[in-house]
Amino acid sequence: MGYDATFRVWRGDASGGDLQTFTVEVNEGEVVLDIVHRLQATQAGDLAVRWNCKAGKCGSCSAEVNGRPRLMCLTRMSTFAEDEPVTLTPLRTFPVIRDLVTDVSYNYEKAAQIPALVPRPREADGSHRMQQVDVERSQEFRKCIECWLCQDTCHVIRDHEENKRSFAGPGFLIRLAELDMHPLDVADRRDAAQEEFGLGLCNITKCCSEVCPEGIHLTDNGIIPLKERVADRRYDPLTWLGSKIGRRPRS
């Protein structure tokens, strides 16, 4: 059974804007993106919004729903009371292009800076052999759909624009962690993680893990282990000594 809901949607562009209020029909089983499409079809034909798969796999329809970074296609209207206004705003961490569409090019610039996989030489028979347990350790991070919700909610760049120059954000710190854990990779990224990508700025509040639609444990399984590796190198005297004499294997 349907009902009429109140939607407050941010309209504007880089020069400014404000929230506009709409009353729109909601039907059973619908998600926020359904309502946005109905708004476009009936009341706001020029409303700008990104979307593609409507199945939680492309990461395109990221927005802030009642102040929380979410995918609109995975946010069911049953989450809200029928008399509760729903407020849609663009991702706050990135520059607005128009309405709910933001310029997320920062993320692609950071992605291009991540050093590529450096595999060890193949074995004599031409194969690469890996233990399944080692493969599974970093496999979780490959579920990322590049929705940038983790980047948006990270207060290090959300509240401090100046940090974008030196901080990759949680989405790319786990990329570094994944490569560092990769059973074939021989590159050492620990110094780069700290000095070039701002690992030390992350204070592990876990807000990135809380908003990840894929359920990736960015902090516990990626960022904290990477921090531990960096701390071992810099502050553990035995590790430091081993690195100097060249006998301690890469941890």
N, C-alpha and C positions, 0 to 999 in steps of 0.2 A: 504494500500500500504506500502511495507516494505522499509527499508533504512539501511545503514550500520552505526553503532555507534561505538564510541571509548570508550572502557572500560579500566580503570586502576585499577588493582586488586592487593591487597597486597598478596605476596607469601612469606612464610617463617615459622619459628618456634620460640621457646623460645630463641634460640641463635642469631636470627636476621633475616632480610629479606628486601625486597624492593618492590616497585610497578612495575608490569609488564603490558605492554600495549597490548591490543587485539583489533582487528576490528571484530565486530560480527553483524550478521543480526538481525534486530528488525522488528517484525510484528505488525500490528495494534492490540491494546487491550492488549498487553503483559505487564507484570510486571518485575521488576528487577530479581526476582527469575527465571523467564523463561529464561532470558539471561544467568544467571549463569548455568542453566542446559544445555543450548546450548553450552556454553564454555566447560563444562565438556564432552559433547558428541562429540565435534569437534576439540577442540584445547588444552584443559588442563584436561585430564582424571584423573589426580591425585589431582585436586583442592579440598581441604577439606572445607566443608560447612555443617552446621546443617540445617535441615528442616524436616517437617513432614506433617502437614495438608494442607499447601498452601492455607489456608482460614482465616488467621489472628486469629486463636483460640488456637494454641498450644504454641506460643511465641518462637519457636525454631530458626527461621531464622533472629534473630537480628544481625544487623551489622551497620556500619556507612556509609551512602550514601552521598557523597559529604560533609562529616564532620558532618552530622546530624544523631543521632541514630534513626533507623527506622526498621520496619519489611520489609524485601525485598519482601515478598509476597503481601504487601499492597501498595508498592511504584510503581505506574504506570509509564511506560516509557514516557507517554505523559506529565509527570511533567517536563521533560527536553526538551530543543530545540534539533533538530536533529543533530546540529553541536556542541552540548555541551558535552564535555567528562564527563563520569560518573565514579567517583572514589569510590571503595569499600574497606573498611578497617575493621579490627576486632574491637569489642568493646574496647575502650581505657582503661577503668577502670580496666579490668581484665587481668590476664596473658594469653599470647597467647600460645595455644597448637600447632596449625598449620593452616596456611592460615587464613581463616575467623572464625576459631573455637577458642573460648577462654575458660578458666577454670573459671566457674562461681560458684564454690563450696562455695565461701565466702557467697553467698546468702543463701545457704542451712544451713550453719553453724549458720548464724544469725536467720534463721527461727526456728532452734531447740532451740534457747535460749528464744523465746517468751513464757511467761507463758500461759498455757492453760486456756480455759474457766472454770470458777468456778461458776456453776449455783446455784441459791438459792434453798432451799428445795421445793419440789413439794407441791402443795396445797392438801387439805384433800382428794379430789377425785382422786389424783394421776396425775393431769395435770399440765402443765406449761401454764399460760395465759400471753399473751403479747398484747399490743395495736399495731395495724398495723402501726401507725405513728412512733412508736419507732423502729419497725422492719425495716421500710424503711430508717430510718436515716443512718444505717450502711450497708444496703444492697449493696449500690454502690461499696463499697470496695471489695465485693466478686466477682466482675467482673474481677479481676486481673488474667491475663493469664501467669504470671511469665516469661515475656519476658526480664525483667531486664533492659529495656530502661531507666526507672526512676533512677535506681541505677547507670547506666552508665553515665547519663548526670549530676548527682549531683556533683557539683564541690568540695564538702566537702571531698569526697573520690576520685574523678577523678583526682584532682590536689594535693592531700595530702594522700599518701599511709599510713602514720602513723596514720591517723584517723580511719582506718578500725578496729583497736582494740577496739575503744570505741564508734563507730557510726554505728547504724544499717542501716541507709539509709532510704530514703522516703518510699520504698516499705514495710518496716517493722514498721516504725513509724505509718503508717496508719493501720497496723494490730493491733498495740497497741490501736490506737484510736477507731478502730471498736470494740474491746473487751471492752474498757472503756465505749462505748456507748450502748453496748448490753443490752437489757432490762432484761435479766436473770442473767447477770454476777454480782457477789458480790465482786470480788477482786478489790483492789485499786492499779492501776499500775502507778500512777502519779510520785511517787518518783523514781521508776525503770526507767520510760521513761526518766527522767532527768539525773539520776546518772549512769545508766547501759547502756542505749541505745543512749545517746548523743543528746537528743532532743534540748538542748540549742545550739548545733552547727549548726542547721538548721536556715538559715537566710531568709527563705521563698521567694526565688527568683522566684518560680513557674516554673522553667525549667522542673521539673519532670512532672508536669501536662501537659506541652506543648507537650511532646513526647509520652504521654500515648496513645496507639492505641485504648484503650477501652473508652477514654474520661473521665477517673476518675479525679475528682477535688481533687487531693491528698492534696494540700496546703490549699485551702479555706475550704473544708468540713471535713478534717481530722486533719492535722498537726496544723493549727491555733487554732481550738477548743481545742486540747490537750494542746497546749501551754497556753491557757487561763486558763484551769483547774489547771495546774501546778503553774501558776502565782498567781491564787486565793489562793491556799494553802500556798504558801510561803510568799506572800506580802500583802494580804488583811487581815487587823487586825481582822475583824469580823469573817472571815472564820477560821483564826488561833484560835481565842478564842472559836468558836463553836466546833472545833475539840478537844480542851482541855476539855471542859465540857461535850462533847458527846451528845449534843442536836441538832446539825445542821446535817440534812440529807446529804448523799453523793450527790454532784452535778453532 
